[in-house]
Amino acid sequence: MKDQFPYVQCSHCGTIQQLDPPEDMASYYPKAYYSFSGLSYSSLQVRLMKQFRFWLYLKSGMSFLKPIYGSWLDRLGAGKRDTIADIGCGNGQLLYELYASGYRHLSGFDPFIKDSVQVSRSLHIYKKNLFDIGSTFDVIMLHHAFEHMKDPDAAFGKIAGLLNPSGRLLIRVPVADGEAWSVFRENWVQLDAPRHYFIPSLAAMKILAERHGLELFHIDFDSTAFQFWGSKKYQEGQTLHGKNDLHSSAAVDAWELESKAKSLNALSRGDQAAFYFRKI
């Protein structure tokens, strides 16, 4: 759209934060925004198959059976009797996959969806702002939602307050420590201006945890090739999902870019990470 949005970077912790965000952010979330597409349902037979596959994975530990959310639930110690919330859930597809795998106390929250919906007796999706949530949960997840919240300190404090005793929290978010920020700067695709109010650093996430009574017990870097091809498209003046779908250096093998992303993750230099917290 060629709009400009000034950001600053904290000289103490390295967090990147927007100086003067738009008052009306809703206009920057079009109907076609990726997390608002229609929910993809599974038939009863497919749900039973997914439950069996997940049970088999838990019993055997065989990695080829692990669904995308398997590592997150393992690390969080999330049991099927736990109350689980996904804040910034979009259409609720992740929660639906948990439901299909046998989880039964699931709630999703997103202020930008069209309407609240009851998917089943076990799964509710609410059109609701973080600060309007009144329930507490055993497990809370935010998958690339935290950076969409205007005041990170107030938001983190509210989220910590929604955890039950011994509650666990997962926040997946872009990070300012990654190599991609150093290389691409204003063309770094994860800035996603102006939707991302801020991009935290590892130091900032540790500060927030200590301030609000949580223990940061694990960090996984999980960046992908998106940091390269998306940023290169912006460098070349293209829109991310325009008709010209490839940047000029697209001849570079996709496997090579994914391999580079994995190498950066191993060095804690990927451009996004999963932060795991527990209530002290």
Buried (B, 14 or more C-beta within 10 A) or exposed (E): EEEEBEBEEBEEBBBBBBEEBEEEBEEBBEEEEEBBEEEEEBEEEEBEEBBEBBEEBBEEEEEEBBBEBBBBBEBBEBEEEBBBBBBBBBBBBBBBBBBBBBBBBBBBBBBBBEEEBEBEEBBBBBBBBBEEBEEBBBBBBBBBBBBBBEEBEEBBBBBBEBBBEEBBBBBBBBBBBBBBBEBBEEBBBBBBBBBBBBBBBBBBBBBBBEEBEBEBEEBBBBBBBBBBBBBBBBBEEBEEEEEEEEBEEEEBEEEEBBEBBBEBBEEEBBBBBBBBBBBE
